[in-house]
Amino acid sequence: MSCGPEQPKLEQKKMVSVLCDVMVMEAGHQVKYNYGILPDSIWVRDYSFICKKHDVKYEDFKAEMLRLKTHPAEFDVVMEQVITQLQLAEMNARKGGK
């Protein structure tokens, strides 16, 4: 057995794409359910749907989130990219509406 550093379960670019959809889904739930507490089954269903969309195993996504929890500097880099992608998507959506 190796005791070396944990290897990422997902490439950073893939994780950024998945987290972009996760952020949109979570924001939508806040609006739709008025910040209510949702049963785990709804979260599992929706996270699983997003993972399937990105051809990612739900278990790999969860493992990568847990790994990033122990590597906050790496998580910051990922989230900065997520925020940038979401801002670009919003700008492009606004341009399309004009």
Protein Blocks (a to p, Z undefined) as FASTA:
>chain_A
ZZbdcddfbdfklmmmmmmmmmmmmmmmmmmnoopacdfklmmmmmmmmmmmnopafklm
mmmmmmmmmmmmlmmmmmmmmmmmmmmmmmmmmmmmZZ
